Amino acid sequence: MRAMAFAFSERFRPEELADAEALLPLERTVGWREDGEWVGTAAAIPFGLTIPGGAQLPAAGVTAVGVLPTHRRRGLLTGMMDALLEQAREREEPVAILFAAESPIYGRFGFGAATLDRSLRLARPYTRFRADAPALSGRLVAPAADATAAPRLAAVYAREQVRRPGAPTRDVAYFAHATLAREHDEPAPRRLVVYEGEGGDEGYALYRVAEGWDELPDLPDGSLTVLELVVLTPAAATALWRYLLDVDLVERVVATRRPADEPLAHLLADPGRLELYGVEGLYVALLDVPAALSARRYGAEGSIVIHVDGSGTFQLAGGPVGAECSPSSAPADIALSAETLGALYLGGVAPAAMAGAGRIEERSQGALPRLTAMLATPVAPWCPFVF
């Protein structure tokens, strides 16, 4: 933890060790030492990752990767990543996932940005909803944002996770030690609101408010940051967004890493005032290409031969009810890199866009539209939290 804090130019806080020990299995950590001191660190959290079709695939959640500035460009990162990914293969985890602080680093290990998230900002004068926004049939409650709320949030999240490609499993302990554990350098306490609908808890929002005042003319100028928002129903989305946009003494609301199918713009009377920014989200690498492609389901029946640089050529046949992928000696219909295949895996990146960037080679006519139809998914992939 001390080495990671140094690598990320953060303050080392011994009081955070208990949370780290609860989240990071010691047997899934690797690092480098020199003269008895840690100079590089990396770890993996075992997750179950929801993939298109609803299956949960064992996944290595790579995290806590850092090398001291004094020891860069010596191969330490490569050694740690190789060790973690080999360990994941030994544990029969067909995919690895991560969030990249610096996106150019991980492509060489086969990681591609598989979700394209949205960050948004909205000023107070433009928060009015459409007249036909869904009616509310439940109530909002504000429990304390501490470990006692973890079971409620974990239950809501579990329902979202099983339907959302890209969402990893997260148990009560994870909520208690990460989601609800306030960072010590946060400018304000974390607050929580839960929407109770006819079917019980149907959504929650975790947020904080940074107080602010405009000196002239001495008016409130606070900012609300949405840390996590998970909704299961349209009523929950309407109620929680309405609440967040109406908090007193707040002049702007900011939310980062929202899914591509975030409904807020369609709730607003003046959606043109909603500022939207695209950001790279979850990175995915296929450690076992046949296993990973066989496990997911596809938007249309089809068969295609894919050549993956450095991994081989594979025949994929699949549809909405099943799939099979195996090595093949047939001529490839599509050729791409392992990084590009990782980006396409969850269905959130358009193959046509990759082809337009020269990252997919269509070797047989009609292969690109066929691949596009097969990879389509009705729910945008999204990872609701950063690990």
KOLVOBA-6235 format. One line per 2 residues: number of its first residue (from 1); for each residue z, x, y of C-alpha. Coordinates in pm, whole numbers. Each point is the difference from the previous one (the first is absolute). Layout:
residues N
NUM	Z X Y | ...
END
This chain:
residues 387
1	0 0 0 | 74 288 235
3	-337 161 -74 | -185 -329 48
5	174 -64 333 | -101 346 120
7	-361 -48 -115 | -26 -331 189
9	185 128 309 | 281 -249 -56
11	376 35 9 | 173 57 -335
13	270 -263 -49 | 236 52 -296
15	102 -367 18 | -350 -95 -124
17	39 194 -326 | 153 -295 -186
19	-301 -219 77 | -239 277 -103
21	184 54 -328 | -23 -373 -75
23	-378 -8 61 | -134 332 -129
25	43 70 -374 | 97 365 -24
27	-233 55 -296 | -292 -112 221
29	63 260 272 | -160 343 30
31	24 278 254 | -21 366 88
33	290 234 75 | 4 341 163
35	313 211 16 | 201 -299 -117
37	-126 -235 272 | -234 -294 -48
39	-326 55 189 | -208 -283 -148
41	74 -339 -147 | -175 -298 -162
43	101 -296 -214 | -132 -309 -172
45	155 -345 -33 | -103 -198 -310
47	-145 -335 105 | -188 -287 -154
49	-310 -56 216 | -166 -341 19
51	-376 35 -44 | -281 -257 34
53	48 -263 -266 | 380 13 17
55	83 272 -253 | 269 254 85
57	-110 354 -68 | 250 288 -30
59	-42 213 312 | 145 322 138
61	105 -53 361 | -36 347 153
63	243 57 286 | 220 255 179
65	-281 257 8 | 58 283 243
67	-33 377 38 | 186 206 260
69	-230 122 281 | 86 357 -95
71	-144 -46 -350 | -323 -192 54
73	-340 103 -136 | 153 171 -301
75	-93 -266 -256 | 347 -158 -13
77	-125 -355 68 | -273 34 -262
79	248 123 -258 | 241 -286 63
81	-273 -267 -3 | -149 139 -322
83	345 -9 -161 | 75 -356 113
85	-339 -137 -108 | 17 175 -337
87	346 -146 -53 | -139 -345 87
89	-276 41 -260 | 256 103 -261
91	193 -317 81 | -322 -204 -43
93	-16 -111 362 | -375 -61 53
95	25 0 381 | 188 180 274
97	62 -141 347 | 125 135 332
99	5 -37 377 | -153 295 181
101	156 140 316 | -315 213 31
103	-299 -169 -163 | -224 308 -58
105	251 155 -241 | -24 -218 -309
107	-370 -64 -62 | -28 318 -205
109	254 -143 -242 | -207 -317 -47
111	189 -225 244 | -202 -246 206
113	119 -245 266 | -10 -326 -197
115	149 -242 253 | -107 -34 360
117	300 -145 179 | 31 -141 349
119	247 73 274 | 32 -260 274
121	154 -58 341 | 38 -320 197
123	140 -54 351 | 238 -288 75
125	-241 -208 216 | -241 -45 -292
127	229 -115 -281 | -87 -371 6
129	-106 -143 -337 | -287 -231 -79
131	82 -369 -8 | -104 -22 -367
133	227 283 -121 | 175 -94 -326
135	299 -229 40 | 343 134 -93
137	197 -151 -285 | 284 251 -33
139	248 195 209 | 61 353 124
141	321 188 -75 | 111 340 125
143	213 180 -261 | 132 347 71
145	-261 270 -55 | 209 193 -249
147	28 55 -375 | 135 -352 -56
149	-343 -139 93 | -183 220 -251
151	-10 -253 -289 | -153 -270 222
153	-269 231 132 | -71 144 -344
155	-57 -351 -139 | -249 -90 275
157	-178 333 -32 | -32 -34 -379
159	-197 -323 46 | -231 166 252
161	-38 313 -208 | -143 -172 -307
163	-289 -150 199 | -76 285 240
165	-216 294 -117 | 145 326 128
167	360 -122 2 | 242 219 -202
169	309 -132 -174 | 321 27 202
171	341 -89 -139 | 326 -102 167
173	118 362 17 | -313 100 189
175	59 -272 257 | 364 104 38
177	-63 375 32 | -333 6 187
179	-119 -327 155 | 335 -107 140
181	146 348 54 | -33 64 371
183	-153 329 102 | 257 190 206
185	-244 75 281 | -118 -359 44
187	37 -124 358 | 155 -332 -102
189	157 -168 -305 | -215 -170 -260
191	8 -379 4 | -102 -247 -267
193	-118 -360 -9 | -81 -197 -317
195	-206 -319 -29 | 144 -255 -242
197	-262 -249 -117 | -10 -277 -255
199	-32 259 -278 | 286 219 123
201	-55 322 194 | -371 20 87
203	-11 297 235 | 193 251 207
205	-43 220 305 | 182 326 64
207	-22 118 360 | 171 178 287
209	4 -55 375 | -4 285 250
211	168 -123 316 | -176 68 329
213	11 -111 362 | -263 22 271
215	177 150 303 | -212 -209 235
217	50 -294 -4 | 290 55 -246
219	-152 -202 -286 | 30 52 -376
221	-263 228 -151 | 109 36 -363
223	-220 77 -298 | 32 -147 -350
225	-128 202 -296 | -66 -177 -330
227	110 240 -275 | -89 -224 -293
229	-128 -355 -30 | -66 -168 -334
231	-103 -366 -25 | -78 -216 -301
233	-121 -320 171 | -187 -100 317
235	317 -173 123 | 195 326 -39
237	-268 196 188 | 2 -251 287
239	380 -19 22 | 63 373 -14
241	-274 96 244 | 112 -275 237
243	354 137 -17 | -109 362 57
245	-215 -93 297 | 279 -203 161
247	292 246 -11 | 170 9 339
249	-38 294 243 | -313 124 -181
251	-330 51 180 | -207 141 -287
253	-3 -14 -378 | -137 283 -215
255	-61 -2 -375 | -142 288 -200
257	-175 8 -337 | -76 -370 -35
259	-246 -109 -273 | -368 -47 76
261	45 -374 -59 | 291 -33 247
263	-18 -363 129 | 157 45 346
265	-331 11 191 | -92 -338 -151
267	330 -153 110 | -33 97 366
269	-154 -221 266 | -147 312 167
271	-70 248 -283 | -209 221 227
273	324 127 158 | 127 136 -331
275	-54 378 -4 | -101 123 -347
277	-23 356 -127 | -126 107 -342
279	210 255 -189 | -32 163 -340
281	257 -138 -241 | 67 75 -365
283	-181 291 -164 | -93 -28 -368
285	-110 259 -257 | -118 -88 -352
287	164 244 -239 | -153 -170 -306
289	-331 -155 105 | -71 -204 -318
291	355 -138 -16 | 12 -89 368
293	-342 -169 8 | 67 -186 -325
295	331 -139 127 | -128 -178 312
297	-208 -318 13 | -328 -45 184
299	-139 -260 235 | -325 -42 -194
301	-120 75 -352 | -195 322 -11
303	-67 333 -162 | -55 328 179
305	-4 373 -77 | 199 209 247
307	-3 377 35 | 319 140 153
309	-28 359 122 | 233 223 -197
311	103 -274 -246 | -317 -104 -184
313	-218 -307 -48 | 138 -337 -106
315	-139 -335 -113 | 186 -291 161
317	-46 -357 -118 | 228 -267 136
319	58 -329 170 | 274 -246 97
321	158 -15 -347 | -20 357 -129
323	-158 342 25 | -78 309 -202
325	-77 349 121 | -85 304 -211
327	-179 335 32 | -378 -28 -14
329	-306 222 -35 | -230 -260 160
331	-168 71 336 | 231 -89 287
333	-71 -303 220 | 251 119 262
335	130 348 84 | 309 66 211
337	302 226 38 | 346 -60 -145
339	126 -52 356 | -257 -276 62
341	78 -169 -330 | 370 -3 92
343	-84 -163 334 | -208 -271 -171
345	242 -76 -282 | 204 -281 156
347	-301 -180 151 | 97 50 363
349	-279 240 100 | -365 -112 12
351	-230 205 -226 | -282 -54 253
353	207 176 266 | 60 292 -233
355	-370 15 -84 | -85 -9 371
357	223 304 45 | -178 183 -282
359	301 -20 -231 | -170 -214 -265
361	-338 85 -154 | -187 -301 -140
363	-207 144 -285 | -140 -327 -134
365	-130 -283 216 | 245 -289 41
367	299 199 -122 | 179 -8 336
369	-6 -382 38 | 111 -30 -362
371	292 236 57 | 91 -189 318
373	11 -334 -182 | 208 145 -282
375	261 162 226 | 50 -308 222
377	353 -143 6 | 114 -329 160
379	325 148 137 | -12 303 229
381	180 299 -155 | 312 104 188
383	313 204 -48 | 274 -175 204
385	219 308 39 | -33 376 45
387	176 211 -261
END
